[in-house]
Amino acid sequence: MTNKAPLDFSKVESLRKHMMLTITDLSSVLGVSRMTYHSWRKGQPMRKENDKKMRTTLRKLLAVMQDKEWPSPDIIVMEPADRKKRLLEYLEEYH
């Protein structure tokens, strides 16, 4: 756990829904299991490494929203698997 305030998962969930991601897809993007993501949503503490990785990924997701205007109309009409693939491509640009 870190000294930072815990993440507000209501905001994380709003971001997930706005980006049109399933919990499975967001968990995959974060590199954790669905069960781990659900436990965090319920208030379980994160390890320091996971907290750092989560915050970094959330910043990248917000950058994609702003820089790529996610979800643009062409993203909205995609199948979920294609949408996730495009998102991963965009996230690679933020390394």
C-alpha positions in Angstrom: 0.0 0.0 0.0 1.1 3.6 -0.6 0.8 6.8 1.3 -1.4 8.2 -1.5 -5.1 8.4 -1.2 -6.7 5.2 -2.4 -8.1 5.2 -5.9 -11.7 6.2 -6.2 -13.1 3.2 -8.1 -16.4 4.9 -8.8 -14.3 7.2 -11.1 -12.3 4.2 -12.5 -15.6 2.6 -13.3 -16.9 5.8 -15.0 -13.7 5.8 -17.1 -14.1 2.2 -18.0 -17.7 2.7 -19.1 -16.9 5.8 -21.0 -14.1 4.0 -22.9 -16.6 1.2 -23.7 -14.5 -1.5 -22.0 -15.7 -4.5 -20.2 -14.3 -5.4 -16.8 -12.4 -8.3 -18.5 -10.9 -5.9 -21.0 -9.9 -3.3 -18.5 -8.4 -6.0 -16.2 -6.4 -7.3 -19.2 -5.2 -3.8 -20.0 -4.1 -3.4 -16.3 -2.4 -6.8 -16.3 -4.5 -8.2 -13.5 -7.2 -10.8 -13.2 -10.9 -10.0 -13.0 -11.0 -11.3 -9.5 -8.2 -8.9 -8.5 -10.0 -5.9 -10.1 -13.2 -6.8 -8.3 -11.5 -7.1 -5.0 -10.0 -3.6 -5.5 -13.4 -2.3 -6.4 -14.7 -3.7 -3.1 -11.9 -1.8 -1.2 -9.2 -4.4 -0.8 -5.8 -2.6 -0.6 -3.4 -2.8 -3.5 0.3 -3.7 -3.3 2.5 -0.7 -4.0 3.6 -2.1 -7.4 0.1 -2.6 -8.5 -1.0 0.9 -7.3 1.8 2.5 -9.3 1.0 0.4 -12.4 -2.7 1.2 -12.1 -2.1 4.9 -11.8 0.3 4.9 -14.7 -2.2 3.0 -16.9 -5.1 5.3 -15.9 -3.0 8.3 -16.9 -2.4 6.7 -20.3 -6.1 5.9 -20.7 -7.0 9.5 -19.9 -4.4 10.7 -22.5 -6.0 8.4 -25.1 -9.3 9.9 -24.3 -8.0 13.4 -24.8 -5.4 12.9 -27.6 -7.4 10.4 -29.7 -10.8 11.7 -28.8 -11.8 8.3 -27.5 -14.4 7.0 -28.2 -14.7 8.5 -31.7 -17.5 7.4 -33.9 -15.2 4.8 -35.7 -14.3 3.3 -32.3 -17.9 3.2 -31.1 -19.0 1.0 -34.1 -16.2 -1.5 -33.6 -16.6 -4.9 -32.2 -15.4 -5.1 -28.6 -12.3 -7.2 -29.5 -11.3 -4.7 -32.2 -11.9 -1.8 -29.9 -9.6 -3.4 -27.3 -6.9 -4.1 -29.9 -7.1 -0.4 -31.1 -6.8 0.8 -27.5 -3.7 -1.4 -26.9 -2.2 0.1 -30.1 -2.8 3.6 -28.8 -1.5 2.8 -25.3 1.8 1.6 -26.9 2.3 5.2 -28.1 2.6 6.3 -24.4 5.5 4.3 -23.3 
